């Protein structure tokens, strides 16, 4: 079958356009980012129990001070290669406290009052903390307990919570999962690789199946664009009904580029943390 000259020109133009588009987003056009991935522990780790069935003093971490089950669970998560810990909070008996992530059956443990936010932040002095809260009033109570200007503290919340955080502390990283997901969708829809307004000075939340060619410039050029736009990037296994689902298997880590220097949300940090650091 004879191909017309016009058809040949169109095909060649499309091929040239494809190669130009591919070159424009080529990862190697940007230097590899500095630093490595930061592991976020989705939840605390069940503490070691003593012979009496209560939380053992062996769980003591920071300053070798024995703590109750709530702080022990969070401290253990921070101690197994986590760079950050997810800490949901709630109001209980008029006090803002971490949501219980470990259910002790020991009467002595249950009798201990839950630590307030200030005590929790102090006892977790090393990692970054992803606080999760709902509502403006809860966030205002949270911020009173946290030192101003401390970049370790990041907020996940609903729209009212994020608005309150931005009003009180404009420089604080605060986001809703919906808007962080919108940032990811907007960027993927921007064929020229422009960083959308929904991402600038914000957070992008990606899932494993979104990594690759259609994440324009992935990994190096993409990360360079995000760094210049002051966009924090988080990779998770999935996001279901607004809840971030962390990696559950070591093999999933292999799907993330070795040069990635953002956050990786991890479930079962006690198992995956040490394995991913090898």
Secondary structure, 3 states (H helix, E strand, C coil): CCCCHHHHHHHHHHHHHHHHHHHHCCHHHCCCCCCCCEEEECCCCCCCECCCCCECHHHCCHHHCCCCHHHHHHHHHHCCCCCEEEEEEEEECCEEEECCCCCCCCHHHHHCCCCEHHHHHHHCCCCEEEEEECCHHHHHHHHHHCCCCCCCEEEEECHHHHHHHHHHCCCCEEECHHHHHHHHHHHHCCCCCCCCCCCCCCEEEEEHHHCCCCCCCCCHHHHHHHHHCCCEEEEECEEECCEEECECCHHHHCCCCCCCCCEEEECCHHHHHHHHCC
